[in-house]
Amino acid sequence: MTSPHDWFFWASLSACFAALTAIFAKVGIRGVDSDFATLIRTVLVLFVLTGFVLYAGKWSDPRTLAPRTILFLALSALATGASWVCYFRALQVGEASKVAPVDKFSLVLVALFAFAFLGERPSAREWLGIGLVAIGVLVLALKR
């Protein structure tokens, strides 16, 4: 079981795996259509996560989920799929060291969307960090 204070550990691991995703994908999509590569990746994720959920004993009947939960998980899945398609296409034509930081502009967008739709209120210090990330993305994305 995890505690509420474990978020940083798990977020850090997520960042490490996301970094590896960019490197592995950049190598893996050479000579392959990016959309087809995204499909292969998605199928593999499906199998790995299914095995993990079954092995960990975390399977439950999805029919017992509330309709609102299903709706928002479906919307999240659609957004994830669109993100992956766009990310792989960007990796196929761009440098991983430029594509990944621009992709991480999602951090800025999450903060803005959380403010607008979830009522989250970052502190001035947190807004400064979010602004610095936005500036960093622009610096990395601009042509030299």
C-alpha positions as CSV (number, residue, x, y, z in Angstrom):
1,M,0.0,0.0,0.0
2,T,1.2,3.5,-0.7
3,S,0.9,6.6,1.5
4,P,-0.1,10.0,0.3
5,H,3.5,11.1,0.7
6,D,4.7,8.6,-1.9
7,W,3.6,10.7,-4.8
8,F,7.0,12.2,-5.4
9,F,8.6,8.8,-5.6
10,W,6.1,7.5,-8.1
11,A,6.1,10.8,-10.1
12,S,9.9,10.6,-10.3
13,L,9.7,7.0,-11.6
14,S,7.1,8.1,-14.1
15,A,9.5,10.8,-15.3
16,C,12.3,8.2,-15.7
17,F,10.1,5.8,-17.6
18,A,8.8,8.7,-19.8
19,A,12.4,9.6,-20.6
20,L,13.2,6.0,-21.6
21,T,9.9,6.0,-23.6
22,A,11.2,8.8,-25.8
23,I,14.6,7.2,-26.4
24,F,13.3,3.7,-27.0
25,A,10.5,5.0,-29.3
26,K,12.9,7.1,-31.3
27,V,15.0,4.0,-32.1
28,G,12.0,1.8,-32.5
29,I,10.1,3.8,-35.1
30,R,12.9,3.9,-37.6
31,G,11.5,2.6,-40.8
32,V,8.0,2.0,-39.3
33,D,4.9,4.2,-39.7
34,S,4.5,6.1,-36.5
35,D,0.7,5.2,-36.2
36,F,1.4,1.5,-36.6
37,A,4.2,1.8,-34.0
38,T,1.7,3.4,-31.7
39,L,-0.7,0.5,-32.2
40,I,2.1,-2.0,-31.4
41,R,3.0,-0.1,-28.3
42,T,-0.6,0.1,-27.1
43,V,-1.2,-3.6,-27.6
44,L,2.0,-4.4,-25.6
45,V,0.9,-2.0,-22.8
46,L,-2.5,-3.8,-22.8
47,F,-0.9,-7.2,-22.3
48,V,1.6,-6.0,-19.7
49,L,-0.9,-4.1,-17.6
50,T,-3.4,-7.0,-17.8
51,G,-0.8,-9.4,-16.5
52,F,0.2,-7.0,-13.8
53,V,-3.4,-6.4,-12.6
54,L,-4.2,-10.1,-12.6
55,Y,-0.9,-11.0,-10.8
56,A,-1.4,-8.3,-8.2
57,G,-5.0,-9.4,-7.5
58,K,-6.4,-6.0,-8.4
59,W,-8.9,-7.2,-11.0
60,S,-12.5,-6.1,-10.3
61,D,-15.7,-6.2,-12.3
62,P,-15.7,-3.1,-14.6
63,R,-19.5,-3.3,-14.8
64,T,-19.6,-2.2,-11.2
65,L,-18.0,1.2,-12.0
66,A,-20.2,4.3,-11.9
67,P,-21.1,5.7,-15.4
68,R,-19.3,8.9,-14.6
69,T,-16.1,7.0,-13.9
70,I,-16.5,5.1,-17.2
71,L,-17.1,8.4,-19.0
72,F,-14.0,10.1,-17.7
73,L,-11.8,7.0,-18.0
74,A,-13.0,6.8,-21.7
75,L,-12.2,10.5,-22.2
76,S,-8.8,10.0,-20.6
77,A,-8.2,7.0,-22.9
78,L,-9.1,9.0,-26.0
79,A,-6.8,11.8,-24.9
80,T,-4.0,9.4,-24.2
81,G,-4.4,7.7,-27.6
82,A,-4.4,11.1,-29.4
83,S,-1.3,12.2,-27.4
84,W,0.6,9.0,-28.2
85,V,-0.2,9.3,-31.9
86,C,1.0,12.9,-32.0
87,Y,4.0,12.1,-29.9
88,F,5.2,9.2,-32.1
89,R,4.6,11.3,-35.2
90,A,6.7,14.1,-33.7
91,L,9.4,11.7,-32.7
92,Q,9.5,10.2,-36.2
93,V,10.3,13.6,-37.8
94,G,12.0,15.5,-34.9
95,E,14.8,15.1,-32.4
96,A,13.9,13.3,-29.2
97,S,15.7,16.0,-27.2
98,K,13.4,18.6,-28.7
99,V,10.1,16.6,-28.9
100,A,10.1,15.4,-25.3
101,P,10.5,18.9,-23.7
102,V,7.7,20.3,-25.8
103,D,5.5,17.2,-24.9
104,K,6.2,18.1,-21.3
105,F,4.6,21.4,-21.8
106,S,1.6,19.4,-20.7
107,L,2.8,20.2,-17.2
108,V,1.9,23.9,-17.8
109,L,-1.4,22.9,-19.4
110,V,-2.3,20.6,-16.5
111,A,-1.7,23.4,-14.1
112,L,-3.9,25.8,-16.1
113,F,-6.7,23.2,-16.6
114,A,-6.6,22.2,-12.9
115,F,-6.9,25.8,-12.0
116,A,-9.8,26.4,-14.4
117,F,-11.7,23.1,-14.0
118,L,-10.7,21.5,-10.7
119,G,-10.4,24.6,-8.5
120,E,-6.8,23.9,-7.7
121,R,-4.9,27.1,-6.6
122,P,-1.1,26.9,-7.0
123,S,0.9,29.2,-4.8
124,A,2.9,32.1,-6.3
125,R,6.0,30.0,-5.9
126,E,4.4,27.2,-7.8
127,W,3.2,29.6,-10.6
128,L,6.8,30.8,-10.9
129,G,7.9,27.2,-11.4
130,I,5.2,26.6,-14.0
131,G,6.2,29.8,-15.8
132,L,9.8,28.7,-15.8
133,V,8.9,25.4,-17.3
134,A,6.9,27.2,-20.1
135,I,10.0,29.4,-20.7
136,G,12.2,26.4,-20.8
137,V,10.0,24.7,-23.4
138,L,10.2,27.8,-25.6
139,V,13.9,28.0,-25.3
140,L,14.4,24.3,-26.2
141,A,11.8,24.4,-29.0
142,L,13.0,27.6,-30.8
143,K,15.4,27.1,-33.7
144,R,19.0,28.0,-33.2
